[in-house]
Amino acid sequence: MGAGLRSADPQDLYDADHVWLVGSVALAKPIELIEDQVGAQHRLSTDEHWTQKLNEFLDEDLPVQHPS
């Protein structure tokens, strides 16, 4: 995926090295499996190191900790 902002299409997710679901409560959770519209399953690799690093960043930099 190049620089810039755009919607991700399903193929972007299948081709990604890692995918996370990110929220303000649970922070980042790795996605291990995506099922497409025809029911085919796409397994994704996860990386505990990068999940931990992402969660550390989110824990330090969430807007709730730095209200405007």
MODELLER restraints for C-alpha pairs under 7 A, 6 or more apart:
rsr = mdl.restraints
at = mdl.atoms
rsr.add(forms.Gaussian(group=physical.xy_distance, feature=features.Distance(at['CA:13:A'], at['CA:19:A']), mean=6.91, stdev=0.5))
rsr.add(forms.Gaussian(group=physical.xy_distance, feature=features.Distance(at['CA:14:A'], at['CA:42:A']), mean=6.50, stdev=0.5))
rsr.add(forms.Gaussian(group=physical.xy_distance, feature=features.Distance(at['CA:17:A'], at['CA:45:A']), mean=6.79, stdev=0.5))
rsr.add(forms.Gaussian(group=physical.xy_distance, feature=features.Distance(at['CA:18:A'], at['CA:44:A']), mean=6.52, stdev=0.5))
rsr.add(forms.Gaussian(group=physical.xy_distance, feature=features.Distance(at['CA:18:A'], at['CA:45:A']), mean=6.04, stdev=0.5))
rsr.add(forms.Gaussian(group=physical.xy_distance, feature=features.Distance(at['CA:18:A'], at['CA:46:A']), mean=5.90, stdev=0.5))
rsr.add(forms.Gaussian(group=physical.xy_distance, feature=features.Distance(at['CA:19:A'], at['CA:30:A']), mean=5.96, stdev=0.5))
rsr.add(forms.Gaussian(group=physical.xy_distance, feature=features.Distance(at['CA:19:A'], at['CA:31:A']), mean=5.55, stdev=0.5))
rsr.add(forms.Gaussian(group=physical.xy_distance, feature=features.Distance(at['CA:20:A'], at['CA:28:A']), mean=5.83, stdev=0.5))
rsr.add(forms.Gaussian(group=physical.xy_distance, feature=features.Distance(at['CA:20:A'], at['CA:29:A']), mean=5.32, stdev=0.5))
rsr.add(forms.Gaussian(group=physical.xy_distance, feature=features.Distance(at['CA:20:A'], at['CA:30:A']), mean=4.31, stdev=0.5))
rsr.add(forms.Gaussian(group=physical.xy_distance, feature=features.Distance(at['CA:20:A'], at['CA:31:A']), mean=5.39, stdev=0.5))
rsr.add(forms.Gaussian(group=physical.xy_distance, feature=features.Distance(at['CA:21:A'], at['CA:28:A']), mean=5.63, stdev=0.5))
rsr.add(forms.Gaussian(group=physical.xy_distance, feature=features.Distance(at['CA:21:A'], at['CA:29:A']), mean=5.29, stdev=0.5))
rsr.add(forms.Gaussian(group=physical.xy_distance, feature=features.Distance(at['CA:21:A'], at['CA:30:A']), mean=6.35, stdev=0.5))
rsr.add(forms.Gaussian(group=physical.xy_distance, feature=features.Distance(at['CA:21:A'], at['CA:31:A']), mean=6.68, stdev=0.5))
rsr.add(forms.Gaussian(group=physical.xy_distance, feature=features.Distance(at['CA:22:A'], at['CA:28:A']), mean=4.36, stdev=0.5))
rsr.add(forms.Gaussian(group=physical.xy_distance, feature=features.Distance(at['CA:22:A'], at['CA:29:A']), mean=6.43, stdev=0.5))
rsr.add(forms.Gaussian(group=physical.xy_distance, feature=features.Distance(at['CA:27:A'], at['CA:55:A']), mean=5.98, stdev=0.5))
rsr.add(forms.Gaussian(group=physical.xy_distance, feature=features.Distance(at['CA:27:A'], at['CA:58:A']), mean=6.69, stdev=0.5))
rsr.add(forms.Gaussian(group=physical.xy_distance, feature=features.Distance(at['CA:28:A'], at['CA:51:A']), mean=6.70, stdev=0.5))
rsr.add(forms.Gaussian(group=physical.xy_distance, feature=features.Distance(at['CA:28:A'], at['CA:54:A']), mean=6.86, stdev=0.5))
rsr.add(forms.Gaussian(group=physical.xy_distance, feature=features.Distance(at['CA:28:A'], at['CA:55:A']), mean=5.84, stdev=0.5))
rsr.add(forms.Gaussian(group=physical.xy_distance, feature=features.Distance(at['CA:30:A'], at['CA:46:A']), mean=6.21, stdev=0.5))
rsr.add(forms.Gaussian(group=physical.xy_distance, feature=features.Distance(at['CA:30:A'], at['CA:51:A']), mean=6.95, stdev=0.5))
rsr.add(forms.Gaussian(group=physical.xy_distance, feature=features.Distance(at['CA:31:A'], at['CA:44:A']), mean=6.99, stdev=0.5))
rsr.add(forms.Gaussian(group=physical.xy_distance, feature=features.Distance(at['CA:32:A'], at['CA:43:A']), mean=5.84, stdev=0.5))
rsr.add(forms.Gaussian(group=physical.xy_distance, feature=features.Distance(at['CA:32:A'], at['CA:44:A']), mean=4.90, stdev=0.5))
rsr.add(forms.Gaussian(group=physical.xy_distance, feature=features.Distance(at['CA:32:A'], at['CA:45:A']), mean=6.39, stdev=0.5))
rsr.add(forms.Gaussian(group=physical.xy_distance, feature=features.Distance(at['CA:32:A'], at['CA:46:A']), mean=6.55, stdev=0.5))
rsr.add(forms.Gaussian(group=physical.xy_distance, feature=features.Distance(at['CA:33:A'], at['CA:41:A']), mean=6.65, stdev=0.5))
rsr.add(forms.Gaussian(group=physical.xy_distance, feature=features.Distance(at['CA:33:A'], at['CA:42:A']), mean=5.65, stdev=0.5))
rsr.add(forms.Gaussian(group=physical.xy_distance, feature=features.Distance(at['CA:33:A'], at['CA:43:A']), mean=4.59, stdev=0.5))
rsr.add(forms.Gaussian(group=physical.xy_distance, feature=features.Distance(at['CA:33:A'], at['CA:44:A']), mean=5.79, stdev=0.5))
rsr.add(forms.Gaussian(group=physical.xy_distance, feature=features.Distance(at['CA:34:A'], at['CA:41:A']), mean=5.80, stdev=0.5))
rsr.add(forms.Gaussian(group=physical.xy_distance, feature=features.Distance(at['CA:34:A'], at['CA:42:A']), mean=5.15, stdev=0.5))
rsr.add(forms.Gaussian(group=physical.xy_distance, feature=features.Distance(at['CA:34:A'], at['CA:43:A']), mean=6.56, stdev=0.5))
rsr.add(forms.Gaussian(group=physical.xy_distance, feature=features.Distance(at['CA:35:A'], at['CA:41:A']), mean=4.43, stdev=0.5))
rsr.add(forms.Gaussian(group=physical.xy_distance, feature=features.Distance(at['CA:35:A'], at['CA:42:A']), mean=6.11, stdev=0.5))
